[in-house]
Every structure is written in structure tokens, then in C-alpha cells.
Amino acid sequence: MVLCVVLILLLFLQKESRRKDFKLPVIVPIVLYNGDHKWTVKTNYKETLNSYETYGEYAVDFKYILINVNMYTKEELLRLENLIASIFLLEQKVEFEEVVVRLKELSNTLKKLDKDKILLFKAWFKKILLARLP
């Protein structure tokens, strides 16, 4: 999925990159975590590499933003009434029955979303959430 996004971006940028004032777009790496255990991985990419010290400043490095969806309460996410909060709510580690309850609780929020956001939600639901269903 990420590779597809990168390829589409590169195709789009091909034409734009011919301009003298062209600059690459900013990329902000984000990790969405919904695991049961505390996140312990370093947020500096370089520190996850074997022998990165050998290459000094030439080793690729970046920091990523960690979003732990489990740190939000159900009530906080329902109150936000937006697409991202809805996805976070359904990404939390809960039993299947609770997922069904949460979908029902999100019905009013989902009805308020515009067509583009509904399409995004459906795509996420189909690829991510359905894979977790029993």
C-alpha cells in the first residue's frame, strides 16, 4: 500500500520537478500502534539498525510520531465525532462483540461524514478491520 502511494506521488512529481523552484513534499512518518503491550521500540529509525554507528551521519535517520490508540478512552474518541477518532476507536484491542457495539455507537458520526471521508472509512474497514473478524 505504501509503495503504491509512493509510486503515484513520484508520477505526479515528475512533471512538477522540472520547475526550478521545485522542492520535495514533506513526509511525516507516523506509527499507529494498537498492541497489547507497551511500545518499547526506539522512535529514532537509526537506533533500530545494526551497527549504525559505523556509518555515522550517512546512515538514514528520522524520528516517527507514535500514536498509541489504546491511550484514548472510548468516551474521548466518541466525543470527537470525526473520521480519525472513529478509526482509532475501532483499532483499539477489544473483543468482537465490543467492535459491533462501537460500530453502532459511531453510526451518527459516520452519517455526518462527506462522501470522500466515507469512502476512506470503507476502504480502511474492508482492508484492515475485516481481516481481524472471526
C-alpha positions as CSV (number, residue, x, y, z in Angstrom):
1,M,0.0,0.0,0.0
2,V,2.8,2.4,0.9
3,L,4.7,1.5,-2.2
4,C,1.6,2.4,-4.3
5,V,1.3,5.8,-2.7
6,V,5.0,6.5,-3.3
7,L,4.7,5.5,-6.9
8,I,1.7,7.7,-7.5
9,L,3.4,10.6,-5.8
10,L,6.5,10.1,-8.0
11,L,4.5,10.1,-11.2
12,F,2.8,13.3,-10.1
13,L,6.1,14.9,-9.1
14,Q,7.8,14.0,-12.4
15,K,6.2,16.9,-14.2
16,E,6.4,19.3,-11.2
17,S,10.1,18.5,-10.6
18,R,11.1,20.2,-13.9
19,R,10.4,23.6,-12.4
20,K,13.5,25.4,-11.0
21,D,11.7,26.3,-7.7
22,F,10.6,22.7,-7.1
23,K,11.0,21.2,-3.7
24,L,10.1,17.7,-2.5
25,P,7.0,17.5,-0.3
26,V,7.4,16.9,3.4
27,I,7.0,13.3,4.6
28,V,6.0,12.8,8.2
29,P,6.3,9.1,9.3
30,I,3.6,8.0,11.8
31,V,3.2,4.7,13.5
32,L,-0.3,3.8,14.6
33,Y,0.0,1.3,17.4
34,N,-2.8,-0.8,18.8
35,G,-1.0,-3.6,20.5
36,D,-1.5,-5.1,23.9
37,H,2.0,-4.3,25.3
38,K,3.8,-1.0,25.9
39,W,5.6,0.3,22.8
40,T,9.4,-0.1,23.5
41,V,10.9,0.4,20.1
42,K,13.1,3.5,19.7
43,T,11.4,6.3,17.8
44,N,14.7,7.1,16.0
45,Y,14.9,4.9,13.0
46,K,18.7,4.8,13.0
47,E,18.8,3.3,16.5
48,T,16.9,0.2,15.3
49,L,19.6,-0.6,12.7
50,N,22.5,-3.0,13.3
51,S,25.9,-1.2,13.5
52,Y,24.5,2.2,12.5
53,E,27.4,3.9,14.3
54,T,29.8,2.6,11.6
55,Y,28.2,4.8,9.0
56,G,27.8,7.9,11.2
57,E,25.9,10.7,9.5
58,Y,25.4,8.7,6.3
59,A,23.0,6.2,7.8
60,V,19.4,7.1,7.1
61,D,17.7,8.5,10.1
62,F,14.4,10.0,11.1
63,K,12.0,10.1,14.0
64,Y,8.5,9.0,13.7
65,I,5.4,10.0,15.6
66,L,3.9,7.2,17.7
67,I,0.2,7.2,18.1
68,N,-1.0,4.6,20.6
69,V,-4.7,4.3,20.0
70,N,-5.2,2.5,23.3
71,M,-4.3,5.5,25.3
72,Y,-7.6,7.2,24.4
73,T,-10.8,6.3,26.2
74,K,-13.8,5.2,24.3
75,E,-15.7,8.3,25.5
76,E,-13.0,10.7,24.3
77,L,-13.0,9.2,20.8
78,L,-16.8,9.1,20.5
79,R,-16.9,12.8,21.6
80,L,-14.6,13.9,18.8
81,E,-17.1,12.7,16.1
82,N,-14.6,12.6,13.2
83,L,-13.1,10.1,10.8
84,I,-9.7,9.6,12.6
85,A,-11.3,9.2,16.0
86,S,-13.7,6.7,14.6
87,I,-10.9,4.6,13.1
88,F,-8.9,4.9,16.4
89,L,-12.0,3.6,18.3
90,L,-12.3,0.6,16.1
91,E,-8.5,-0.1,16.1
92,Q,-8.4,-0.5,19.9
93,K,-7.9,-4.0,21.2
94,V,-11.4,-5.2,22.1
95,E,-13.5,-8.3,21.7
96,F,-15.5,-8.7,18.6
97,E,-18.8,-8.1,20.4
98,E,-17.5,-4.7,21.5
99,V,-16.5,-3.8,17.9
100,V,-20.1,-4.3,16.9
101,V,-21.3,-2.1,19.8
102,R,-18.8,0.6,18.8
103,L,-19.9,0.5,15.2
104,K,-23.5,1.1,16.3
105,E,-22.3,4.0,18.5
106,L,-20.4,5.5,15.5
107,S,-23.5,5.5,13.2
108,N,-24.4,9.1,13.8
109,T,-20.8,10.2,13.3
110,L,-20.4,8.2,10.1
111,K,-23.7,9.7,8.8
112,K,-22.2,13.2,9.1
113,L,-19.1,12.5,7.1
114,D,-18.9,13.7,3.5
115,K,-18.6,11.2,0.6
116,D,-14.8,11.3,0.4
117,K,-14.4,10.5,4.1
118,I,-17.0,7.7,3.9
119,L,-15.0,6.2,1.0
120,L,-11.8,6.4,3.1
121,F,-13.6,4.8,6.0
122,K,-15.0,2.0,3.9
123,A,-11.6,1.2,2.3
124,W,-10.0,1.1,5.8
125,F,-12.8,-1.0,7.2
126,K,-12.6,-3.5,4.3
127,K,-8.8,-3.9,4.3
128,I,-8.0,-3.7,8.0
129,L,-10.9,-4.4,10.2
130,L,-12.5,-7.3,8.2
131,A,-9.1,-9.1,8.4
132,R,-9.5,-9.1,12.2
133,L,-13.0,-10.5,12.3
134,P,-13.5,-14.2,13.4
